[in-house]
Amino acid sequence: MRQVIEESELFGGLPPKHLTEIVNIGVMKTFKRGESIFFEGDPGEGFYMVASGKVKIFKTSFSGKEQILHIFGKGEPFGEVPVFHDQPFPANATALEKSTLIFFPRKRFVELVNTMPSLVMNMLAVLSMRLRRFTTQIENLSLKEVPARLADYLVYLSEEQSSPDHVVLEISKGQLASLLGTIPETLSRIFAKMSDEGLIKVNGKEIDLLDREGLELKG
């Protein structure tokens, strides 16, 4: 647990004493693939950090359509905003694969925050970055067609994976379709068209970015 906490953006750089206090309030929880972590409307009694595995945050429409808002991996916190507002969770969270999570109870964590100014700054930085991601996602879903959304995502993924010419999809194409606000059939056609145009080469979950500049222009 301590290593995950030390290496996370949220807690990175804190003094060892403070890290120990944070570790001491963390509770390890394991979830099976497909198991719900919390539902929209559940009380925000604490927040989570991914120790291993992957978690999707999503909303579901009245018709049953799912829109993935974000996917979190190792070292990333989620569900933290309701903790400070003492409000219910605004979306659902489900484990995409067997996942181990660190749960931080709201009351005990808020008590720690009051004694750690540096932790407050870390949280502001993480939340600001999260806000930028959501702003970009909303802009893409509202203003861009699906091919542009996919091109943007592939470029973003290459930057996140520090690999300018090659990316690995860490989620299924069905989940990617939901993240981009489309359906799997449409996404498959766009992948095929981009391949025909010489922009990418797809081999299962591995994708070569043959024309990065072309992808950036398309996005």
TASUL-V287091 format. One line per field, one symbol per residue. ss: DSSP state (2 for helix, 1 for strand, 0 for the rest). phi: phi as a letter, one per 20 degrees, with the letter a starting at -180 (. if undefined). burial: # if it has 24 or more other ideal C-beta (glycine too) atoms within 12 Angstrom, else .. A space follows every 50 residues. Layout:
ss: ???
phi: ???
burial: ???
This chain:
ss: 02222220000000022222222221111110000111000010011111 11001111110000011111110000110222222001000111100011 11111222222220002222222222222222222222222220022222 22222222220000011100002222222000022222222222220001 1110011110022222220
phi: .gffffefffdgnffgffffffgfefcfcdcfgnefebdgnffeercccf ebnbcddbdcffenfdcfeacdcgneebmefgfeeldffebeccffbgcd cdddfggfffffgfdcgffffffffffffffffffffffffeddfggfff ffffffffffelcfdbccfecfffffgffembdgffffffgfffffemeb cdcmeeceefcffffffff
burial: #..##..#####.#...##.###.##..#.#.....##.#...#.##### #########......##################.....#.#######.## ####.#..##.##..#..#..##..##..#..#...#..##....##### ########........#.###.#.########....#..##..#....## .#....###..#..#..##
